[in-house]
Amino acid sequence: MLVTAPFAGPVSFPLLVAKVLSKVNFELKNSCETNEIGDVVLDSIINVAKLRLKGYRIVAGVFVKMYSLIGNKNSEIIYTIRQGTLADYNARVYAKLTNKKEVVNTTPEDALKRAEEGKLALVGIEVKLGELFEDEMMKLNHFVPQCVIYSKTYPTEVIEAYEEGIRLMRERPEESALIISSASKYYSLQVMKNIIHVYNHRLTTKEDDLSKSIELYSLVKPEVKDLEIY
């Protein structure tokens, strides 16, 4: 069985850790580096909707805290990174929920500069740790899984490995940080050590959680509505 996931994305972290520190038999490939589609796909709900895979369904969702809101939440403009990223779609969801006028795509550095000037920025916690976007969504009663496990059949082995990876990240954070920073080729070891405790991954297979995620993200990406739940 082939599992694909973006190694630079937090959705992959528990499996990266489980693959090294536990007994995992399936093959795990970095979707940032291969065009292969896994029998099981881990990614943001936005990206799996873009794939339009026949016969695949959402088998689980992942709650994970990975974005910061920096600056003035009363600003009518929210700055975030490049268009098409999960950060971009999260900024657009937040703008809809809070009646903001505009989402501006820019660099992380410029977004932070704008925040210092009285605007609002949404960036990854690896860029700057601040008030968590996910905590704000919780206050708005819209905290949903941003990422999903997408498969043709119910991948029991992957689900179990994911739960094991979550446990290992909590119990062995330093080893986990080293594994993640090395595999991702994006996060420095020191940055990962500083933020690994924030992610707080939680897996859900509840239909209500998955339905709410589809409903929320279809506001900014209509194709999400076509996703099916296992």
N, C-alpha and C positions, 0 to 999 in steps of 0.2 A: 504494500500500500504506500502510495506517495502522498505526502502532505506538503503543501506549499504555503509559505507565509512570508511577509516582508520582514527581514531580520532587523531592519531599522525601526520597525513599528512595534510599540509596546504589546500589541496583540500576540506577538510571537514569543515574548520573553519567557513565559512559563515552560513552553515546549523546548526552547533553547537550553534552559536550565535542566529540565527533566532528561533531555537527551544525553547530557554529560554526567549528571549526578545520580541518575536512576537507570532502570532497565527499560529501554524503549526499543522496540523491534522495527517500527515503521521508518521509512526513509523521509527525511525532512530537507526540503530545498528552499533556497532563498528566492522568493518571487521577484525581488529587485534585480536578480541576476539571471533569471531563466524565463523563457516564454512558456514553459511547460505548465499545464494546469493540473493540479493535484487531484487525486480521488477525493481528498479533503482539502478545502481551501480556507485559510484563516486570513481575514482582512477586515477593513472597515465595511460597514453596511453599504456605504456609497460605492466602494470599489467592486463589491460582489454584484451589485445591481448593474454596474457597467459591463460585467462579463457576459451577462445574459446566457447563462449555461442551462441547457435543457436537462431536466431530470434531477437537478440539484435543489436541495431545500436547506433552510436554516435549521440546524439541529441544536444550536446553543448561542447565547449572546454573552458578551464579556463587558462587565462594568469595569472601567479602569479610569483612574484620575491622571490625566496627562497634559492638560492645558491650564495656563494661567491667564487671568484677566488682570491687566496692569493699567493703572491710570483711573480716569474719571468715568464711572459707570453712567453718569448723566449725559455724557457726550452723545451727540446725535450721529457721530461718525465712529466706526470701529475699524481699526487697521489690523490686518493679519497678513499671513504669508501668501505665496502664489496661489492663483486661481486653480480650482480643481482638487486641492488637498482637503483632507478631513478638517483641518483647521479652518479653511475657507468656508466649507459647508457649515461648520459649527458657528462661525461668525454670522453667517446668513440666517441660520436658525435663531440665534440669539437676537439678531436685529429684528426679525419678525415678531418674536415674543415680547420685545421691549420697545417696539415702534421706533427703531432707529432709522435714520434717513438713508444711510449709505455704508457700504462695506468697501474698503479700499485695500487692494492687494499690493504688497510691497515687500521689502526685505525685513527679516526679524529686527535688524539693527534700526532701520527707519521706523518700524512700528513702535519700538521702545522709545525712540526719540520723540515721536508724536505723543506718546503717553506722558512723557515728561512735560510736554507743552500743553497738557490739559485735555488731550483726547484719550480714547480707550484703545488698548491693544489686546489681541488674543494671540498668544504664542505658546509653544511647547514649554513644559516645565524645565527642559534641558537648556532653554534659552535664558529664562529667568523664572524663578519660583516666586509666586505671589498668591493672591486670592485664587483659589481653584475654580475654574470654569464649571466643573462638575458639581461643586458645592453650591454655586449660584443656580445651576439648573435644578438642584434639589429643592432650593428655596422656591423656585418657580413651579415646582411639582412636575418637572419634565426631565428628571434624571433617568436616562434610558441607556441600554447597551449601545455603544458607538461601534463596536466591532462584533463580528460573528464567526461562528464555525459553520461552514457551508459544505454539504456533502450529498452524495446520491443515496447512501445508506447510513444507518446510525453507527457512527464510528466509536464504539465503546472504548477501544484501546486509546484513542486520541483523547477522549473526554477524561478518562482515568489519568492519563499522563499529564494532562493540563492541570487537573486538581493537585496532582503530586508536585508539579512545578510551582504552583502557587504556594504550597506548603514549604517547599525548599527555599523559595525566595525569601520567605519570612524567617525561616529558621537559620539559613546560611547566607545572609545578605552579601557578605564580602566575596565569597566564592561566586555567588550568582552575578554580582556586579562585574567581576572579571570575565565570566563566560559571555555575558551580554555585550560588554564593550568590545570584546574580541570578535565575536560573531557579527555584530552589527556593522562594524567598520564606520561608525558614525559618532558614537558617544565615547568620550575619553573615560578612562577608568575612574578618575577623580569625580567627574560629573556624575557618572552612574552611581558611585558610592554615596554621593550627596542626595540623590533623588530616588533611589530604589525603594525606600520606605514609603514614598508618597503614592505610588501607583495603586496599591491596594486592589489588585485584580480580584474579581469575583465572577464566577461562572454561573449562568442561569439557563435552565431549560424550560422555564415557565412560559407558557404560551402568552400570558398577559404581558410579560416583560417584552417579549419579542414583537408582539402586535403593536405595543406602544412605540417601540423603536421604529418600526416600519411607518407608522402613522406620522411620527415627528419628522423623520428625514425625507419623507415623500413631499413635505411642504417645500423643500428646496431642490429635490431631485425626484421628479415624478416617477421615474423607472423603479424606484424603491418599492412602490406599491405593488409591482408585479412579483415580488419575492414571495415564495411560499415557505410555510413553516412545517417542519417534520411532524 
